[in-house]
Amino acid sequence: MNDVSQIKYKEKFIYHIVFDDGKNGDVDLSEYVGKGPIFEPFQNIEFFKHAIVEGGTISWPNGADIAPETLYNKISNNPVNADVPEARTD
């Protein structure tokens, strides 16, 4: 399993997330807003912006976090974040 090594808030409910293997991309976390009591504070965008990297994933001051494998899959399955093959020179 890969761990989150860096995060950077982008806009709205989007963070740019970097994993320890170099895989990275923008992840829209708006689907979690208001999804149960732990994510209720996400409705306040200022709270949402206060995420940190803790325990190998993104987490918030109230203890909310998202499994790193979920984030990794979101990046891997998002065509915008797909790895672009290097151009051949031969």
C-alpha positions in Angstrom: 0.0 0.0 0.0 1.2 3.5 -0.8 1.1 6.4 1.6 0.2 10.0 1.0 3.4 12.1 1.3 2.1 15.6 0.3 -1.1 17.4 -0.1 -1.9 20.9 -1.5 -5.3 22.5 -1.3 -6.4 23.6 -4.8 -10.0 24.9 -4.9 -13.5 24.1 -3.7 -13.2 20.5 -2.5 -10.1 19.6 -4.5 -6.7 18.6 -3.1 -3.6 17.8 -5.1 -2.2 14.6 -3.5 1.2 13.1 -3.9 2.0 9.5 -3.0 5.3 8.1 -1.8 5.8 6.3 -5.2 5.4 9.6 -7.1 1.9 9.0 -8.3 0.0 12.2 -7.9 -3.1 14.1 -9.1 -6.0 16.2 -8.2 -8.8 14.6 -6.2 -12.3 16.0 -5.8 -13.6 15.1 -2.3 -16.9 16.8 -2.6 -18.7 13.4 -2.4 -17.8 13.3 1.3 -19.4 16.7 2.2 -22.1 16.0 4.7 -21.7 12.2 4.4 -22.2 11.2 8.0 -21.3 13.0 11.2 -17.6 12.8 10.7 -17.7 14.6 7.4 -20.4 17.2 8.5 -17.7 19.9 9.1 -16.6 19.7 5.5 -19.6 22.0 4.8 -17.4 24.8 6.1 -14.8 25.2 3.4 -12.4 26.8 5.9 -12.4 23.7 8.0 -11.9 21.5 4.8 -8.8 23.6 3.9 -7.1 22.5 7.2 -6.2 19.0 6.2 -2.8 17.5 7.0 -0.9 14.4 6.1 -1.1 12.0 9.1 -0.7 8.2 9.3 0.0 8.0 5.5 -3.2 9.7 4.4 -5.1 13.0 4.4 -6.9 13.8 7.6 -8.7 16.7 9.3 -8.6 18.1 12.9 -11.8 16.3 13.9 -10.3 12.9 13.1 -11.9 12.5 9.7 -9.7 10.8 7.1 -9.9 9.0 3.8 -8.2 5.7 3.2 -5.1 6.1 1.1 -6.0 3.2 -1.2 -9.3 5.1 -2.0 -7.3 8.2 -2.9 -4.8 6.2 -4.9 -7.6 4.6 -6.9 -9.2 8.0 -7.5 -6.0 9.3 -9.0 -5.4 6.1 -11.0 -8.9 6.0 -12.5 -9.1 9.7 -13.4 -8.2 10.2 -17.0 -7.0 13.7 -16.2 -4.4 12.2 -13.9 -3.4 9.3 -16.1 0.3 8.9 -16.6 1.2 10.3 -20.1 3.6 7.9 -21.9 6.9 9.4 -22.8 7.4 10.2 -26.5 9.6 7.8 -28.4 12.6 9.2 -30.1 13.6 6.2 -32.3 
